[in-house]
């Protein structure tokens, strides 16, 4: 029969083991009190459930998602790591970690690629994992690997437009224009509202000086009415067709939507200078050069505008500055010769 001392000794051993195990559990995941108001209510609510069930992987996954939604990537990674520790064969957790690794300011493409590959090994029909893995490989210009993964994704989901679009981008980067156009058009077969494919086709026809681009640009603007990119591209095409009034309206809109778009301001200045609206052109060029100081074309044009406004010294200064940046600025060279004649009297 056990005496009192032996019972106490056994109790101490069991208590020590229990405390050690408890410490190990609390150290293996990030404890967050449900009363800690430094965290949002959503985080506190999930944390309360986690603290009651610290071995439930899905709860850590849910808190990771909440942190990610709150743009706290480091916190999200801590929780998704622990979810994976509890359930190492869950493809969703591997995929999710890959997404988080590519979302921070210091994206880790190598680690993310590893996560996506593991997700695919665990679930060979994981289409989204193929997409994200291929996107990383595309960015690294590992075209063969990226193409292989897009092909696999396409076989799994033939009507998904994403593989066709990115295969089109790869063909474009590899200078296979005909193939890229075919793939962009195929993208629109499966999704007529695929904005990026519409823009790519619009830009292609604009470069070809084909008015078909206007239909595509208008189509893109219906999908995104505040797209400065499309407005500028359409304006540039119209400017090349000498439709200056319509181009100027678009450039004005671009400048309002994207105040830092110096190309739109420069082209607007060019149009105004072309129609002798020198004061407005000068104001626009001052704005352009405040955004991009080393812009030789803008300096050359401002020199021309100043020359027309009889500011010979200012014109001379701008022409010289333009040539210091680009000695091949032909119009600046010619302008400098004219201004020299004026200043020599």
Secondary structure as GFF3:
##gff-version 3
##sequence-region A 1 345
A	DSSP	alpha_helix	4	28	.	.	.	ID=ss1
A	DSSP	alpha_helix	41	52	.	.	.	ID=ss2
A	DSSP	alpha_helix	57	69	.	.	.	ID=ss3
A	DSSP	alpha_helix	73	86	.	.	.	ID=ss4
A	DSSP	alpha_helix	91	101	.	.	.	ID=ss5
A	DSSP	alpha_helix	109	122	.	.	.	ID=ss6
A	DSSP	alpha_helix	127	139	.	.	.	ID=ss7
A	DSSP	alpha_helix	143	156	.	.	.	ID=ss8
A	DSSP	alpha_helix	162	173	.	.	.	ID=ss9
A	DSSP	alpha_helix	177	190	.	.	.	ID=ss10
A	DSSP	alpha_helix	195	207	.	.	.	ID=ss11
A	DSSP	alpha_helix	212	223	.	.	.	ID=ss12
A	DSSP	alpha_helix	228	240	.	.	.	ID=ss13
A	DSSP	alpha_helix	244	257	.	.	.	ID=ss14
A	DSSP	alpha_helix	262	274	.	.	.	ID=ss15
A	DSSP	alpha_helix	278	291	.	.	.	ID=ss16
A	DSSP	alpha_helix	296	308	.	.	.	ID=ss17
A	DSSP	alpha_helix	312	325	.	.	.	ID=ss18
A	DSSP	alpha_helix	330	343	.	.	.	ID=ss19
###
